[in-house]
Amino acid sequence: MLWTSLLGLLTLAAASPLIWDGRAPFTLDGDDLNNSTGPYLTVVKGATEDATHYTTLHGHSLAPTPLWNKFSVFPSEQVVSVSIDNSSVFIPGGSTPQNGFRRTDIIAANDGDHADLIPLMEQGTTVFHFSIKKDDKRPLNYNHEYQIVFIEPNDGTHVFGIQLGSPFTNPTGPLPVKNAHSFKVLDHALNVLFMAPFTSEDWHNFAIQVDWNARTLAVFYSTEGQLLKPVTKVLPNLSATAGADGQGDFHFGVLKLPLVNPADTPANQGDVVHFGIQEGTTEALFYSGVFVENVTKGVSIGNGRTHAVIA
């Protein structure tokens, strides 16, 4: 009876209808990651290694965010870690390798199908949830810029993005910058909508409300098991393209930009995708609580509770 009651409470963890659930079930395994079976498409990685070289499912060895797993004895998901190393060079469609970046991205999908999911996630008003935690054994290098969560249309821009580290500049300025160890929530035009320090030991919970028709954004945030709270008002995102051309894949992972290489030509110094300085260390982040919901019953904020859409 206790187990049944707990399961009932867990099913209420997200109170609004889900469009896509990326909270890794315990039945998900490494073969699923390598074959993009289940909720993740895992093709954005190094060209020479399987997805499991960069992405790890942690089973019961790590506790996920308590926001959606209040009864930690019976968590409803396993933690996913995403890492990069010097082999994390993506070759999109067999074209020019992205030697300037080091990146491993997980893309929202249903058994490898991401294209059909996009219009479901990106119409009306939808909310993108994710929780992030430091991997102190594989730390980031905050001299660099990291793009860790974003929606990317075909033009390569981001509807919104989560940034860590020191934003890329050419020429490179003093490093690391003052707020390098803080999350920055960015709009399409790269304005900072919200900042929060990336403290160790804590899960950092985000929900990004996207109105696809009005082209606005709003942000919810909390740490650990605290209920999500609005931390912005509704903010315009009008530089984002309207309609289908402004829709794209929902990514989370680790994308590390380079530093400017003084030995490169002036033209190549600004080409962050293909040129620049990278180091070969292994770096990683932990993720849990990743899902997308509609807002017919409000925004899920934890413990089966909802908050009205920010208007």
TORTIZA-426086 format. One record per residue (C-alpha): residue in three letters; x, y, z. Coordinates in steps of 0.001 Angstrom, whole numbers, plus 500000, padded with zeros to 6 digits. Each point is the difference from the previous one (the first is absolute). Example, Ala and Ser with C-alpha at 12.3 -4.5 7.8 and 13.67 -1.06 7.14 Angstrom:
<nodes>
pamar=ALA X=512300 Y=495500 Z=507800 $
pamar=SER X=501370 Y=503440 Z=499340 $
</nodes>
This chain:
<nodes>
pamar=MET X=500000 Y=500000 Z=500000 $
pamar=LEU X=502876 Y=502399 Z=500834 $
pamar=TRP X=501693 Y=499276 Z=496657 $
pamar=THR X=496743 Y=500595 Z=498155 $
pamar=SER X=499486 Y=503307 Z=501809 $
pamar=LEU X=503510 Y=501145 Z=499200 $
pamar=LEU X=499581 Y=499117 Z=496336 $
pamar=GLY X=496803 Y=502002 Z=499954 $
pamar=LEU X=501772 Y=503028 Z=501394 $
pamar=LEU X=502849 Y=499626 Z=497547 $
pamar=THR X=497644 Y=500008 Z=497029 $
pamar=LEU X=498842 Y=503430 Z=501172 $
pamar=ALA X=503529 Y=501403 Z=499934 $
pamar=ALA X=499228 Y=501782 Z=496726 $
pamar=ALA X=496435 Y=501235 Z=500325 $
pamar=SER X=499456 Y=501262 Z=496444 $
pamar=PRO X=499816 Y=497674 Z=496975 $
pamar=LEU X=503422 Y=499009 Z=498695 $
pamar=ILE X=500937 Y=500438 Z=496358 $
pamar=TRP X=503388 Y=498290 Z=500384 $
pamar=ASP X=501533 Y=498327 Z=503057 $
pamar=GLY X=503790 Y=499907 Z=500054 $
pamar=ARG X=500320 Y=498808 Z=503588 $
pamar=ALA X=502022 Y=496841 Z=499410 $
pamar=PRO X=498101 Y=496921 Z=501221 $
pamar=PHE X=501947 Y=497261 Z=501755 $
pamar=THR X=499249 Y=497695 Z=497074 $
pamar=LEU X=502100 Y=502225 Z=497705 $
pamar=ASP X=503504 Y=498590 Z=499453 $
pamar=GLY X=503185 Y=500602 Z=498073 $
pamar=ASP X=498809 Y=498139 Z=496912 $
pamar=ASP X=497019 Y=502354 Z=499876 $
pamar=LEU X=502359 Y=502991 Z=500066 $
pamar=ASN X=502199 Y=498572 Z=497254 $
pamar=ASN X=496993 Y=499230 Z=497806 $
pamar=SER X=497910 Y=503121 Z=500869 $
pamar=THR X=497233 Y=497748 Z=501325 $
pamar=GLY X=497734 Y=501739 Z=502489 $
pamar=PRO X=499765 Y=503740 Z=500672 $
pamar=TYR X=503429 Y=501069 Z=498732 $
pamar=LEU X=501690 Y=500519 Z=496653 $
pamar=THR X=503752 Y=499687 Z=500647 $
pamar=VAL X=501659 Y=500831 Z=496678 $
pamar=VAL X=501726 Y=503269 Z=500990 $
pamar=LYS X=503255 Y=498664 Z=501420 $
pamar=GLY X=503494 Y=498978 Z=498962 $
pamar=ALA X=500132 Y=498162 Z=496702 $
pamar=THR X=502095 Y=497047 Z=501178 $
pamar=GLU X=498281 Y=498873 Z=503224 $
pamar=ASP X=496613 Y=498643 Z=501007 $
pamar=ALA X=497566 Y=502265 Z=501847 $
pamar=THR X=500783 Y=498172 Z=503254 $
pamar=HIS X=503572 Y=501300 Z=499873 $
pamar=TYR X=498554 Y=503466 Z=500666 $
pamar=THR X=496591 Y=499389 Z=501611 $
pamar=THR X=499496 Y=497904 Z=503146 $
pamar=LEU X=496858 Y=498714 Z=501713 $
pamar=HIS X=500663 Y=499839 Z=503749 $
pamar=GLY X=497284 Y=497605 Z=501158 $
pamar=HIS X=499545 Y=500178 Z=503769 $
pamar=SER X=503560 Y=501216 Z=500683 $
pamar=LEU X=499059 Y=503720 Z=499885 $
pamar=ALA X=496870 Y=501718 Z=501276 $
pamar=PRO X=498103 Y=502087 Z=497416 $
pamar=THR X=498530 Y=503395 Z=500759 $
pamar=PRO X=497643 Y=499732 Z=502979 $
pamar=LEU X=497609 Y=502417 Z=498295 $
pamar=TRP X=498394 Y=497133 Z=498059 $
pamar=ASN X=501270 Y=497202 Z=502252 $
pamar=LYS X=498801 Y=501031 Z=503447 $
pamar=PHE X=500138 Y=496448 Z=501318 $
pamar=SER X=503665 Y=499363 Z=499271 $
pamar=VAL X=499773 Y=496364 Z=501133 $
pamar=PHE X=497853 Y=499435 Z=496917 $
pamar=PRO X=501274 Y=502474 Z=497359 $
pamar=SER X=498094 Y=500014 Z=496745 $
pamar=GLU X=503033 Y=500601 Z=497759 $
pamar=GLN X=503742 Y=499510 Z=499745 $
pamar=VAL X=502581 Y=502746 Z=499631 $
pamar=VAL X=501613 Y=500517 Z=496589 $
pamar=SER X=503496 Y=501426 Z=499722 $
pamar=VAL X=501247 Y=501592 Z=496800 $
pamar=SER X=503746 Y=500390 Z=499440 $
pamar=ILE X=502476 Y=501318 Z=497465 $
pamar=ASP X=503657 Y=499238 Z=499374 $
pamar=ASN X=502426 Y=500737 Z=497192 $
pamar=SER X=498257 Y=497469 Z=497751 $
pamar=SER X=496680 Y=501901 Z=500264 $
pamar=VAL X=500174 Y=501451 Z=496500 $
pamar=PHE X=496671 Y=499853 Z=498173 $
pamar=ILE X=499927 Y=499511 Z=496215 $
pamar=PRO X=496513 Y=501098 Z=498930 $
pamar=GLY X=498694 Y=497898 Z=497122 $
pamar=GLY X=503509 Y=498866 Z=499144 $
pamar=SER X=501022 Y=503570 Z=499148 $
pamar=THR X=502765 Y=502191 Z=501480 $
pamar=PRO X=500940 Y=498956 Z=503569 $
pamar=GLN X=499124 Y=502547 Z=502693 $
pamar=ASN X=503585 Y=500156 Z=501285 $
pamar=GLY X=499393 Y=503255 Z=501875 $
pamar=PHE X=497357 Y=498421 Z=502240 $
pamar=ARG X=500057 Y=497151 Z=502452 $
pamar=ARG X=496432 Y=498801 Z=500280 $
pamar=THR X=497687 Y=497203 Z=501057 $
pamar=ASP X=496283 Y=500726 Z=499620 $
pamar=ILE X=496933 Y=497971 Z=500892 $
pamar=ILE X=497026 Y=500866 Z=497800 $
pamar=ALA X=496372 Y=499457 Z=500975 $
pamar=ALA X=498532 Y=497203 Z=497882 $
pamar=ASN X=497719 Y=496989 Z=500012 $
pamar=ASP X=502045 Y=496963 Z=498936 $
pamar=GLY X=502199 Y=502153 Z=497801 $
pamar=ASP X=497138 Y=502040 Z=498524 $
pamar=HIS X=500624 Y=503640 Z=500873 $
pamar=ALA X=498427 Y=501703 Z=496996 $
pamar=ASP X=496427 Y=498927 Z=500790 $
pamar=LEU X=500447 Y=501042 Z=503641 $
pamar=ILE X=500968 Y=503598 Z=499214 $
pamar=PRO X=496551 Y=501315 Z=498955 $
pamar=LEU X=498434 Y=498300 Z=503030 $
pamar=MET X=502407 Y=501691 Z=502422 $
pamar=GLU X=500054 Y=503376 Z=498261 $
pamar=GLN X=496489 Y=501307 Z=499525 $
pamar=GLY X=497813 Y=502146 Z=502237 $
pamar=THR X=501688 Y=500327 Z=503415 $
pamar=THR X=502251 Y=497199 Z=501204 $
pamar=VAL X=502460 Y=499645 Z=502881 $
pamar=PHE X=503456 Y=498412 Z=499831 $
pamar=HIS X=501204 Y=498501 Z=503304 $
pamar=PHE X=503541 Y=498911 Z=500912 $
pamar=SER X=502183 Y=499646 Z=503079 $
pamar=ILE X=503806 Y=500286 Z=499997 $
pamar=LYS X=502687 Y=499063 Z=502517 $
pamar=LYS X=503787 Y=500331 Z=500065 $
pamar=ASP X=502236 Y=497000 Z=499468 $
pamar=ASP X=502819 Y=501090 Z=502297 $
pamar=LYS X=502199 Y=497103 Z=498849 $
pamar=ARG X=499806 Y=501244 Z=496399 $
pamar=PRO X=499761 Y=503800 Z=500370 $
pamar=LEU X=499435 Y=502539 Z=497280 $
pamar=ASN X=502688 Y=502505 Z=498991 $
pamar=TYR X=498283 Y=503326 Z=500633 $
pamar=ASN X=502430 Y=501867 Z=497753 $
pamar=HIS X=497854 Y=498624 Z=497178 $
pamar=GLU X=496372 Y=500562 Z=499050 $
pamar=TYR X=497614 Y=497046 Z=500359 $
pamar=GLN X=496590 Y=499711 Z=498371 $
pamar=ILE X=498250 Y=497251 Z=501935 $
pamar=VAL X=496232 Y=500169 Z=499280 $
pamar=PHE X=498370 Y=501556 Z=496942 $
pamar=ILE X=497438 Y=499704 Z=497216 $
pamar=GLU X=501761 Y=500286 Z=496629 $
pamar=PRO X=498131 Y=500762 Z=496756 $
pamar=ASN X=501638 Y=499237 Z=496661 $
pamar=ASP X=501651 Y=503439 Z=499870 $
pamar=GLY X=502237 Y=499097 Z=502957 $
pamar=THR X=498549 Y=502614 Z=502360 $
pamar=HIS X=498456 Y=499094 Z=503369 $
pamar=VAL X=496399 Y=500762 Z=500960 $
pamar=PHE X=501351 Y=500085 Z=503565 $
pamar=GLY X=503234 Y=498752 Z=501496 $
pamar=ILE X=501739 Y=499234 Z=503280 $
pamar=GLN X=503601 Y=501178 Z=500106 $
pamar=LEU X=502859 Y=499407 Z=502440 $
pamar=GLY X=503563 Y=501277 Z=499994 $
pamar=SER X=501584 Y=502991 Z=498267 $
pamar=PRO X=498228 Y=501093 Z=496814 $
pamar=PHE X=502177 Y=499718 Z=496898 $
pamar=THR X=501582 Y=503301 Z=498988 $
pamar=ASN X=502405 Y=500862 Z=497210 $
pamar=PRO X=502547 Y=500999 Z=501114 $
pamar=THR X=499850 Y=497970 Z=503198 $
pamar=GLY X=499695 Y=502225 Z=503067 $
pamar=PRO X=500986 Y=499348 Z=503641 $
pamar=LEU X=498930 Y=496501 Z=501093 $
pamar=PRO X=497949 Y=498751 Z=501676 $
pamar=VAL X=497413 Y=502799 Z=499971 $
pamar=LYS X=498354 Y=501076 Z=503248 $
pamar=ASN X=496786 Y=498005 Z=499549 $
pamar=ALA X=501589 Y=496956 Z=498341 $
pamar=HIS X=498771 Y=497686 Z=502783 $
pamar=SER X=496370 Y=501098 Z=499581 $
pamar=PHE X=497250 Y=498679 Z=497785 $
pamar=LYS X=498837 Y=502540 Z=497437 $
pamar=VAL X=496583 Y=499505 Z=498417 $
pamar=LEU X=500176 Y=501639 Z=496564 $
pamar=ASP X=497298 Y=501001 Z=497545 $
pamar=HIS X=500335 Y=499688 Z=496227 $
pamar=ALA X=501853 Y=503325 Z=499795 $
pamar=LEU X=502422 Y=498844 Z=502756 $
pamar=ASN X=498624 Y=502357 Z=502631 $
pamar=VAL X=500435 Y=498638 Z=503534 $
pamar=LEU X=496550 Y=499431 Z=501501 $
pamar=PHE X=501082 Y=498405 Z=503298 $
pamar=MET X=503190 Y=499011 Z=501830 $
pamar=ALA X=500619 Y=497596 Z=502887 $
pamar=PRO X=503268 Y=498741 Z=501521 $
pamar=PHE X=500904 Y=496429 Z=499052 $
pamar=THR X=500654 Y=498712 Z=503511 $
pamar=SER X=501422 Y=496556 Z=500715 $
pamar=GLU X=497938 Y=497207 Z=501580 $
pamar=ASP X=496693 Y=501540 Z=498859 $
pamar=TRP X=497602 Y=499066 Z=497256 $
pamar=HIS X=499007 Y=503136 Z=498088 $
pamar=ASN X=496465 Y=499744 Z=498615 $
pamar=PHE X=498770 Y=502073 Z=497061 $
pamar=ALA X=496762 Y=500331 Z=498068 $
pamar=ILE X=499943 Y=502217 Z=496915 $
pamar=GLN X=496546 Y=501100 Z=498879 $
pamar=VAL X=499850 Y=500616 Z=496240 $
pamar=ASP X=497039 Y=501650 Z=498304 $
pamar=TRP X=500565 Y=499050 Z=496380 $
pamar=ASN X=497285 Y=502278 Z=498629 $
pamar=ALA X=500804 Y=503192 Z=501918 $
pamar=ARG X=503750 Y=499182 Z=499983 $
pamar=THR X=500583 Y=500551 Z=503703 $
pamar=LEU X=501987 Y=498241 Z=502725 $
pamar=ALA X=499693 Y=499702 Z=503770 $
pamar=VAL X=502191 Y=498160 Z=502508 $
pamar=PHE X=499332 Y=497897 Z=503111 $
pamar=TYR X=502875 Y=498885 Z=502253 $
pamar=SER X=500753 Y=498206 Z=503276 $
pamar=THR X=502661 Y=497851 Z=501646 $
pamar=GLU X=499770 Y=496475 Z=501379 $
pamar=GLY X=496408 Y=499142 Z=501052 $
pamar=GLN X=498710 Y=503563 Z=500277 $
pamar=LEU X=496977 Y=500739 Z=497856 $
pamar=LEU X=500691 Y=501844 Z=496769 $
pamar=LYS X=499275 Y=503735 Z=500208 $
pamar=PRO X=499699 Y=502644 Z=497281 $
pamar=VAL X=503235 Y=501998 Z=499793 $
pamar=THR X=499071 Y=502178 Z=497018 $
pamar=LYS X=496903 Y=501584 Z=498569 $
pamar=VAL X=498937 Y=499221 Z=496429 $
pamar=LEU X=502747 Y=501357 Z=497754 $
pamar=PRO X=499942 Y=500589 Z=496237 $
pamar=ASN X=501959 Y=497662 Z=497747 $
pamar=LEU X=499105 Y=501696 Z=496731 $
pamar=SER X=503306 Y=499434 Z=498231 $
pamar=ALA X=499104 Y=496297 Z=499876 $
pamar=THR X=498468 Y=498977 Z=496690 $
pamar=ALA X=496243 Y=499448 Z=500062 $
pamar=GLY X=498405 Y=496764 Z=498806 $
pamar=ALA X=501590 Y=496719 Z=498980 $
pamar=ASP X=503315 Y=501605 Z=498985 $
pamar=GLY X=500466 Y=501102 Z=503618 $
pamar=GLN X=499530 Y=496498 Z=501392 $
pamar=GLY X=502820 Y=497542 Z=500650 $
pamar=ASP X=501463 Y=497148 Z=501986 $
pamar=PHE X=500078 Y=500142 Z=503802 $
pamar=HIS X=503616 Y=499338 Z=501088 $
pamar=PHE X=501662 Y=499453 Z=503363 $
pamar=GLY X=503623 Y=499058 Z=500609 $
pamar=VAL X=503437 Y=501648 Z=499906 $
pamar=LEU X=501053 Y=502229 Z=497099 $
pamar=LYS X=503319 Y=501734 Z=500661 $
pamar=LEU X=501146 Y=502931 Z=497883 $
pamar=PRO X=503714 Y=500642 Z=499316 $
pamar=LEU X=502297 Y=502841 Z=500885 $
pamar=VAL X=501463 Y=502106 Z=497209 $
pamar=ASN X=503227 Y=498573 Z=498602 $
pamar=PRO X=502436 Y=502855 Z=499237 $
pamar=ALA X=501622 Y=497782 Z=497351 $
pamar=ASP X=496783 Y=499839 Z=497943 $
pamar=THR X=499216 Y=502465 Z=497224 $
pamar=PRO X=497699 Y=502898 Z=500949 $
pamar=ALA X=497157 Y=498377 Z=498063 $
pamar=ASN X=500446 Y=496650 Z=501734 $
pamar=GLN X=500295 Y=501570 Z=503453 $
pamar=GLY X=496302 Y=500868 Z=499863 $
pamar=ASP X=498965 Y=496554 Z=498722 $
pamar=VAL X=499279 Y=498393 Z=503375 $
pamar=VAL X=498531 Y=496885 Z=498398 $
pamar=HIS X=503150 Y=498933 Z=498166 $
pamar=PHE X=502997 Y=501774 Z=501586 $
pamar=GLY X=501447 Y=501045 Z=503364 $
pamar=ILE X=501662 Y=498589 Z=503087 $
pamar=GLN X=498574 Y=497030 Z=501890 $
pamar=GLU X=501455 Y=497871 Z=502782 $
pamar=GLY X=499649 Y=496236 Z=500160 $
pamar=THR X=498605 Y=499573 Z=503497 $
pamar=THR X=496849 Y=498017 Z=500767 $
pamar=GLU X=497150 Y=502216 Z=501236 $
pamar=ALA X=496416 Y=499098 Z=500896 $
pamar=LEU X=496649 Y=501065 Z=501414 $
pamar=PHE X=497201 Y=498026 Z=501658 $
pamar=TYR X=496397 Y=500304 Z=498776 $
pamar=SER X=496623 Y=498865 Z=501254 $
pamar=GLY X=496407 Y=501255 Z=499988 $
pamar=VAL X=500008 Y=500667 Z=496253 $
pamar=PHE X=496540 Y=500157 Z=498418 $
pamar=VAL X=497665 Y=502220 Z=497972 $
pamar=GLU X=496402 Y=500754 Z=500961 $
pamar=ASN X=497083 Y=501972 Z=498721 $
pamar=VAL X=498312 Y=502468 Z=502325 $
pamar=THR X=496350 Y=498992 Z=499938 $
pamar=LYS X=500213 Y=499433 Z=503765 $
pamar=GLY X=502717 Y=502526 Z=500761 $
pamar=VAL X=503773 Y=499646 Z=500386 $
pamar=SER X=501177 Y=497052 Z=502100 $
pamar=ILE X=502117 Y=501290 Z=502887 $
pamar=GLY X=500558 Y=496795 Z=502025 $
pamar=ASN X=498170 Y=497730 Z=502443 $
pamar=GLY X=497014 Y=499751 Z=497663 $
pamar=ARG X=499399 Y=503744 Z=500221 $
pamar=THR X=499575 Y=502527 Z=497206 $
pamar=HIS X=500443 Y=503723 Z=499544 $
pamar=ALA X=498007 Y=502152 Z=497637 $
pamar=VAL X=501662 Y=500796 Z=496714 $
pamar=ILE X=502020 Y=503198 Z=500331 $
pamar=ALA X=497972 Y=502619 Z=498140 $
</nodes>
